[in-house]
Amino acid sequence: MRLLAAAVGLASGRWALAAVRRAAPLERANYRGRRVSLAGGPAVALAASVGAVTGAAARRDLAGACALAGLGAGAVGLYDDVIGARQAPARGLRGHVGALREGRVTTGLVKVVGLTATALAAAALLPSRRGGRAYRAVDVALGAGVIAGTANLVNLLDRRPGRALKATLLLAAPLTAMLDDSRGPGSPDHPRSARRGVAAGVVGAAVALLPDDLGERVMIGDTGANGLGALVGLAVVARRGPAGRAALLAGLVALTGASERVSFTSVIDATPGLRAFDRLGRRP
């Protein structure tokens, strides 16, 4: 199932990229001021969602959560990509809150609300490992936090060609082989391969778009980064209970808080190993 999911993600990515380029010739200036197509975002969000659903086909609840997380997060990212370009920029959470205090509702704030709602709905589709309303509420809230937080993290990294896709591959590829903690057919997570299939579908889609992103022919924008990140977060959430989700959420909150004070690009450029990996395959 993992190989099929990866193949579907890869094939869907190439097909979707060509289709979106023909249907919606949107462009944006990249970090060097070059006009680059935004087709990569809708293409990779759609392809990753299709690949993830294929990988999760044995579990209808997980497949539904994949479709909701990938397409929902991609949709709110697309809103920000298209409408946000018409607004004055507001950087970081503090920038959006500051704009709200001035009476302006930024597209970034709308995206945060939409992403949170999408993550809650996707997390709610997954079964809890134990009963009880209180346990269930905590389980869903933590799961939603991880899904939305991972989507935001991948988006924060999308500042240079290929960076967000490389980060997605680093996060998702190990999940395709990671052993699950299911305990057999009685577990709510059975069959085990479904969760690995979700990650495999995301990997296939990311690989499909990586050459065009690195070559600055397309960019994935918030649409692609949010969609990919939400699906990676979902793949992690599907295999972790409250304790694991809480630990992951704490790490994501810490990284998000750090991004308000420190530029990830500056850190990457100042670290030889990260800098070399970040520039691998990019145009000089």
ROVEX-441036 format. One line per field, with one value per residue (C-alpha): residue number from 1; residue in three letters; x, y, z; chain. Coordinates in nm, 4 decimals. Each point is the difference from the previous one (the first is absolute). Layout:
ketor <- [NUM, ...]
seke <- [ALA, ...]
X <- [X, ...]
Y <- [Y, ...]
Z <- [Z, ...]
bake <- [A, ...]
//
This chain:
ketor <- [1, 2, 3, 4, 5, 6, 7, 8, 9, 10, 11, 12, 13, 14, 15, 16, 17, 18, 19, 20, 21, 22, 23, 24, 25, 26, 27, 28, 29, 30, 31, 32, 33, 34, 35, 36, 37, 38, 39, 40, 41, 42, 43, 44, 45, 46, 47, 48, 49, 50, 51, 52, 53, 54, 55, 56, 57, 58, 59, 60, 61, 62, 63, 64, 65, 66, 67, 68, 69, 70, 71, 72, 73, 74, 75, 76, 77, 78, 79, 80, 81, 82, 83, 84, 85, 86, 87, 88, 89, 90, 91, 92, 93, 94, 95, 96, 97, 98, 99, 100, 101, 102, 103, 104, 105, 106, 107, 108, 109, 110, 111, 112, 113, 114, 115, 116, 117, 118, 119, 120, 121, 122, 123, 124, 125, 126, 127, 128, 129, 130, 131, 132, 133, 134, 135, 136, 137, 138, 139, 140, 141, 142, 143, 144, 145, 146, 147, 148, 149, 150, 151, 152, 153, 154, 155, 156, 157, 158, 159, 160, 161, 162, 163, 164, 165, 166, 167, 168, 169, 170, 171, 172, 173, 174, 175, 176, 177, 178, 179, 180, 181, 182, 183, 184, 185, 186, 187, 188, 189, 190, 191, 192, 193, 194, 195, 196, 197, 198, 199, 200, 201, 202, 203, 204, 205, 206, 207, 208, 209, 210, 211, 212, 213, 214, 215, 216, 217, 218, 219, 220, 221, 222, 223, 224, 225, 226, 227, 228, 229, 230, 231, 232, 233, 234, 235, 236, 237, 238, 239, 240, 241, 242, 243, 244, 245, 246, 247, 248, 249, 250, 251, 252, 253, 254, 255, 256, 257, 258, 259, 260, 261, 262, 263, 264, 265, 266, 267, 268, 269, 270, 271, 272, 273, 274, 275, 276, 277, 278, 279, 280, 281, 282, 283, 284]
seke <- [MET, ARG, LEU, LEU, ALA, ALA, ALA, VAL, GLY, LEU, ALA, SER, GLY, ARG, TRP, ALA, LEU, ALA, ALA, VAL, ARG, ARG, ALA, ALA, PRO, LEU, GLU, ARG, ALA, ASN, TYR, ARG, GLY, ARG, ARG, VAL, SER, LEU, ALA, GLY, GLY, PRO, ALA, VAL, ALA, LEU, ALA, ALA, SER, VAL, GLY, ALA, VAL, THR, GLY, ALA, ALA, ALA, ARG, ARG, ASP, LEU, ALA, GLY, ALA, CYS, ALA, LEU, ALA, GLY, LEU, GLY, ALA, GLY, ALA, VAL, GLY, LEU, TYR, ASP, ASP, VAL, ILE, GLY, ALA, ARG, GLN, ALA, PRO, ALA, ARG, GLY, LEU, ARG, GLY, HIS, VAL, GLY, ALA, LEU, ARG, GLU, GLY, ARG, VAL, THR, THR, GLY, LEU, VAL, LYS, VAL, VAL, GLY, LEU, THR, ALA, THR, ALA, LEU, ALA, ALA, ALA, ALA, LEU, LEU, PRO, SER, ARG, ARG, GLY, GLY, ARG, ALA, TYR, ARG, ALA, VAL, ASP, VAL, ALA, LEU, GLY, ALA, GLY, VAL, ILE, ALA, GLY, THR, ALA, ASN, LEU, VAL, ASN, LEU, LEU, ASP, ARG, ARG, PRO, GLY, ARG, ALA, LEU, LYS, ALA, THR, LEU, LEU, LEU, ALA, ALA, PRO, LEU, THR, ALA, MET, LEU, ASP, ASP, SER, ARG, GLY, PRO, GLY, SER, PRO, ASP, HIS, PRO, ARG, SER, ALA, ARG, ARG, GLY, VAL, ALA, ALA, GLY, VAL, VAL, GLY, ALA, ALA, VAL, ALA, LEU, LEU, PRO, ASP, ASP, LEU, GLY, GLU, ARG, VAL, MET, ILE, GLY, ASP, THR, GLY, ALA, ASN, GLY, LEU, GLY, ALA, LEU, VAL, GLY, LEU, ALA, VAL, VAL, ALA, ARG, ARG, GLY, PRO, ALA, GLY, ARG, ALA, ALA, LEU, LEU, ALA, GLY, LEU, VAL, ALA, LEU, THR, GLY, ALA, SER, GLU, ARG, VAL, SER, PHE, THR, SER, VAL, ILE, ASP, ALA, THR, PRO, GLY, LEU, ARG, ALA, PHE, ASP, ARG, LEU, GLY, ARG, ARG, PRO]
X <- [0.0000, 0.2889, 0.1463, -0.3408, -0.0639, 0.3409, -0.0558, -0.3456, 0.1387, 0.2816, -0.2215, -0.2705, 0.2581, 0.1279, -0.3515, -0.1378, 0.2902, -0.0625, -0.3761, 0.0229, 0.2509, -0.2475, -0.3041, 0.1365, 0.3060, 0.0632, 0.3449, 0.1914, 0.3466, 0.2356, 0.2803, 0.2162, -0.2770, -0.0618, -0.3580, -0.0784, -0.3163, -0.2086, -0.1295, 0.2220, -0.2150, -0.3379, 0.1761, 0.1955, -0.2873, -0.2330, 0.2565, 0.1023, -0.3652, -0.0738, 0.3140, -0.0745, -0.3609, 0.1272, 0.2409, -0.2729, -0.2630, -0.0188, -0.1251, -0.2916, 0.0343, 0.3655, -0.0682, -0.2713, 0.2297, 0.2695, -0.2337, -0.1232, 0.3446, 0.1817, -0.2697, -0.1306, 0.3431, 0.0862, -0.3211, 0.0621, 0.3585, -0.1253, -0.2238, 0.3033, 0.2116, -0.2554, -0.1726, 0.2933, 0.2037, -0.2466, 0.0477, 0.2776, 0.2335, -0.0201, 0.2829, -0.0427, -0.2781, 0.0776, -0.0406, -0.3434, -0.1120, 0.1288, -0.1975, -0.3121, 0.0437, 0.0026, -0.3283, 0.1493, -0.0638, 0.2950, -0.0199, 0.2665, -0.2314, -0.2834, 0.2393, 0.0851, -0.3681, -0.0737, 0.3025, -0.0983, -0.3552, 0.1281, 0.2451, -0.2702, -0.2349, 0.2724, 0.1124, -0.3607, -0.0291, 0.2741, -0.1010, 0.1206, 0.1954, -0.2189, -0.3546, -0.1354, -0.1019, 0.2753, 0.2684, -0.1479, -0.0064, 0.3645, 0.0978, -0.1678, 0.1346, 0.3581, -0.0328, -0.1349, 0.2870, 0.2570, -0.1703, -0.0334, 0.3434, 0.1741, -0.1802, 0.1206, 0.3562, 0.0336, -0.1426, 0.2554, 0.2771, -0.1307, 0.2348, 0.2344, -0.0524, -0.0375, 0.0409, -0.3551, -0.0044, 0.3336, -0.1293, -0.3131, 0.2100, 0.2169, -0.3105, -0.2125, 0.2532, 0.0855, -0.3714, -0.0394, 0.2145, -0.0504, -0.1447, -0.3432, -0.1065, -0.3253, -0.0774, -0.1835, -0.3412, -0.1679, 0.1875, -0.1828, 0.3030, -0.0139, 0.1159, 0.3473, 0.0971, -0.2627, 0.1947, 0.3222, -0.1920, -0.1079, 0.3618, 0.0956, -0.2621, 0.1379, 0.3549, -0.1032, -0.1666, 0.2963, 0.2433, -0.2201, 0.0194, 0.3555, 0.1832, -0.2304, 0.0158, 0.3799, 0.0218, -0.2175, -0.2556, -0.2730, -0.0438, -0.2287, -0.0976, -0.2284, -0.2296, 0.2562, 0.1874, -0.3180, -0.1403, 0.3208, 0.0601, -0.3538, 0.0287, 0.3378, -0.1475, -0.2970, 0.2284, 0.1756, -0.3203, -0.1534, 0.2686, 0.0384, -0.2078, -0.0455, 0.3458, 0.1767, -0.2253, 0.0630, 0.3771, -0.0149, -0.2285, 0.2375, 0.2846, -0.2074, -0.1055, 0.3640, 0.1087, -0.2853, 0.0901, 0.3651, -0.0986, -0.1472, 0.3463, 0.2512, 0.0046, 0.0180, 0.1780, 0.2708, 0.0480, 0.0201, 0.2456, 0.2191, 0.0146, 0.2293, -0.1801, -0.3470, 0.1175, 0.1437, -0.3155, -0.2221, 0.1878, 0.0244, -0.1629, -0.0833, 0.0880, 0.3268]
Y <- [0.0000, 0.2355, -0.0409, 0.0519, 0.3121, 0.1446, -0.0757, 0.1599, 0.3088, 0.0278, -0.0475, 0.2289, 0.2690, 0.0070, -0.0080, 0.2616, 0.2371, 0.0002, 0.0371, 0.2873, 0.1852, -0.0044, 0.0876, 0.2706, 0.1951, 0.1658, 0.1382, 0.1551, 0.1512, -0.2341, 0.0982, 0.1148, 0.2027, -0.2507, -0.0601, -0.3624, -0.2043, -0.0800, -0.3170, -0.2146, 0.0658, -0.1324, -0.2793, -0.1372, 0.0430, -0.1928, -0.2679, -0.0527, -0.0299, -0.2553, -0.1963, 0.0059, -0.1112, -0.2855, -0.1043, 0.0142, -0.1794, -0.2904, 0.2393, 0.2196, 0.2268, 0.0709, 0.0413, 0.2559, 0.1846, 0.0111, 0.1501, 0.2576, 0.0939, 0.0196, 0.1705, 0.2167, 0.1297, 0.0499, 0.1973, 0.2468, 0.0337, 0.0759, 0.2721, 0.1594, -0.0381, 0.1645, 0.2564, 0.0706, 0.1412, 0.2906, 0.0937, 0.1717, -0.2720, -0.1034, -0.2217, -0.2578, -0.0501, 0.3308, 0.1801, -0.1515, 0.0756, 0.3565, 0.0442, -0.1303, 0.2598, 0.2636, -0.1330, -0.1972, -0.3719, -0.1379, -0.3010, -0.1570, 0.0175, -0.1478, -0.2778, -0.0698, -0.0317, -0.2144, -0.2213, -0.0506, -0.0976, -0.2380, -0.1615, -0.0455, -0.1634, -0.2320, -0.0988, -0.0688, -0.2598, -0.2111, -0.2463, 0.0439, -0.2783, 0.0201, 0.0963, 0.2971, 0.3440, 0.1837, -0.2296, 0.0317, 0.3808, 0.0152, -0.2524, 0.2016, 0.3348, -0.1273, -0.1687, 0.3171, 0.1967, -0.2318, 0.0043, 0.3793, 0.0512, -0.2201, 0.1792, 0.3308, -0.1260, -0.1162, 0.3342, 0.1880, -0.1902, 0.0892, 0.2945, -0.1441, -0.2290, -0.3632, 0.0576, -0.0872, -0.3082, -0.1186, 0.0487, -0.1962, -0.2869, -0.0013, -0.0168, -0.2383, -0.2492, -0.1574, -0.0401, -0.2323, -0.2613, 0.0823, -0.2817, 0.0675, -0.0559, -0.1729, -0.3188, -0.1958, -0.0068, 0.1202, 0.3272, 0.3020, 0.0572, -0.3324, -0.0644, 0.1333, 0.0578, 0.2731, 0.2555, -0.0720, 0.0284, 0.3543, 0.1103, -0.1842, 0.1899, 0.3296, -0.1051, -0.0812, 0.3387, 0.1888, -0.1826, 0.0834, 0.3756, 0.0261, 0.0455, 0.2841, 0.1679, -0.0189, 0.1274, 0.3021, -0.0917, -0.0237, 0.0691, -0.1828, 0.3022, -0.0272, -0.2322, -0.2737, 0.0531, -0.0088, -0.3021, -0.2003, 0.0957, -0.0867, -0.3461, -0.0651, 0.1095, -0.2300, -0.2958, 0.0603, 0.0579, -0.3229, -0.2042, 0.1934, 0.0250, 0.3108, -0.0152, -0.0152, 0.2658, 0.2314, -0.0360, 0.0701, 0.2977, 0.1471, -0.0237, 0.1608, 0.2853, 0.0573, 0.0132, 0.2335, 0.2293, -0.0037, 0.1006, 0.3231, 0.0997, -0.1800, -0.0441, -0.3666, 0.1067, 0.1731, -0.3114, -0.2237, 0.2307, 0.0127, -0.3807, -0.1666, -0.3346, 0.1532, 0.2592, -0.2667, -0.2102, 0.3042, 0.1041, -0.3515, 0.0009, 0.3706, 0.2432, 0.1861]
Z <- [0.0000, 0.0742, -0.3475, -0.1582, 0.2095, -0.0903, -0.3694, 0.0073, 0.1763, -0.2545, -0.3069, 0.1384, 0.0684, -0.3568, -0.1464, 0.2399, -0.0625, -0.3755, 0.0506, 0.2494, -0.2165, -0.2877, 0.2105, 0.2320, -0.1162, 0.3389, 0.0730, 0.2869, 0.0404, 0.1855, 0.2384, -0.2929, -0.1601, -0.2814, -0.1085, 0.0776, -0.0529, 0.3100, -0.1661, 0.2195, 0.3074, -0.1164, -0.1909, 0.2959, 0.2485, -0.2302, -0.0844, 0.3621, 0.1024, -0.2736, 0.0830, 0.3741, -0.0516, -0.2174, 0.2723, 0.2652, -0.2089, 0.2465, 0.2679, -0.0981, 0.3019, -0.0762, -0.3721, 0.0750, 0.2384, -0.2694, -0.2569, 0.2494, 0.1326, -0.3335, -0.2051, 0.2850, 0.1003, -0.3667, -0.0565, 0.2833, -0.1209, -0.3509, 0.1410, 0.1636, -0.3143, -0.2266, 0.2227, 0.2290, -0.2872, -0.0129, 0.3662, 0.1907, 0.1303, 0.3663, 0.1180, 0.2732, 0.2503, 0.1685, -0.3309, -0.0577, 0.3561, -0.0360, -0.3212, 0.1741, 0.2740, -0.2732, -0.1337, -0.2905, -0.0478, -0.1933, -0.2275, 0.2182, 0.3012, -0.2060, -0.0973, 0.3653, 0.0880, -0.3050, 0.0603, 0.3630, -0.0965, -0.2663, 0.2424, 0.2648, -0.2496, -0.1311, 0.3503, 0.0983, -0.2768, 0.1590, 0.2736, 0.3569, 0.1657, 0.3126, 0.0842, 0.1902, -0.1198, 0.1841, -0.1368, -0.3470, 0.0174, 0.1087, -0.2671, -0.2765, 0.1220, 0.0171, -0.3378, -0.1575, 0.1518, -0.1558, -0.3415, -0.0095, 0.1569, -0.2554, -0.2823, 0.1393, 0.0484, -0.3607, -0.1100, 0.2130, -0.1780, -0.3456, -0.0527, -0.2622, -0.3020, 0.0986, 0.3743, 0.1038, -0.2229, 0.1387, 0.3532, -0.0910, -0.1312, 0.3124, 0.2185, -0.2072, -0.1382, 0.3394, 0.0729, -0.2972, 0.1734, 0.3684, 0.2068, 0.1438, 0.3576, -0.0981, 0.1897, -0.2620, -0.1654, 0.3184, -0.0062, -0.1434, -0.2216, -0.1855, -0.2738, 0.0720, -0.3611, -0.0465, 0.2023, -0.1843, -0.3259, 0.0866, 0.0360, -0.3207, -0.1991, 0.1302, -0.0911, -0.3563, -0.0475, 0.1462, -0.2291, -0.3001, 0.0619, 0.1303, -0.3364, -0.1101, 0.3395, 0.0152, -0.3570, 0.0895, -0.2631, 0.2647, 0.3690, 0.2413, 0.2119, 0.3020, -0.1956, -0.0391, 0.3262, 0.2097, -0.1831, 0.0285, 0.3612, 0.1063, -0.1547, 0.1628, 0.3328, -0.0534, -0.0768, 0.3322, 0.1969, -0.1314, 0.1736, 0.3265, 0.3165, 0.2176, 0.1585, -0.3357, -0.1474, 0.2954, -0.0353, -0.3723, 0.0503, 0.2588, -0.2517, -0.2742, 0.2292, 0.0955, -0.3644, -0.0920, 0.2883, -0.1059, -0.3533, 0.1395, 0.1226, -0.2214, -0.3769, -0.0972, -0.3180, 0.2050, 0.2125, -0.3073, -0.1768, 0.3106, 0.0377, -0.2605, -0.0167, -0.0175, -0.2525, -0.2303, 0.0166, -0.0496, -0.3145, -0.1441, -0.3437, 0.0018, -0.2744, 0.0671]
bake <- [A, A, A, A, A, A, A, A, A, A, A, A, A, A, A, A, A, A, A, A, A, A, A, A, A, A, A, A, A, A, A, A, A, A, A, A, A, A, A, A, A, A, A, A, A, A, A, A, A, A, A, A, A, A, A, A, A, A, A, A, A, A, A, A, A, A, A, A, A, A, A, A, A, A, A, A, A, A, A, A, A, A, A, A, A, A, A, A, A, A, A, A, A, A, A, A, A, A, A, A, A, A, A, A, A, A, A, A, A, A, A, A, A, A, A, A, A, A, A, A, A, A, A, A, A, A, A, A, A, A, A, A, A, A, A, A, A, A, A, A, A, A, A, A, A, A, A, A, A, A, A, A, A, A, A, A, A, A, A, A, A, A, A, A, A, A, A, A, A, A, A, A, A, A, A, A, A, A, A, A, A, A, A, A, A, A, A, A, A, A, A, A, A, A, A, A, A, A, A, A, A, A, A, A, A, A, A, A, A, A, A, A, A, A, A, A, A, A, A, A, A, A, A, A, A, A, A, A, A, A, A, A, A, A, A, A, A, A, A, A, A, A, A, A, A, A, A, A, A, A, A, A, A, A, A, A, A, A, A, A, A, A, A, A, A, A, A, A, A, A, A, A, A, A, A, A, A, A, A, A, A, A, A, A]
//
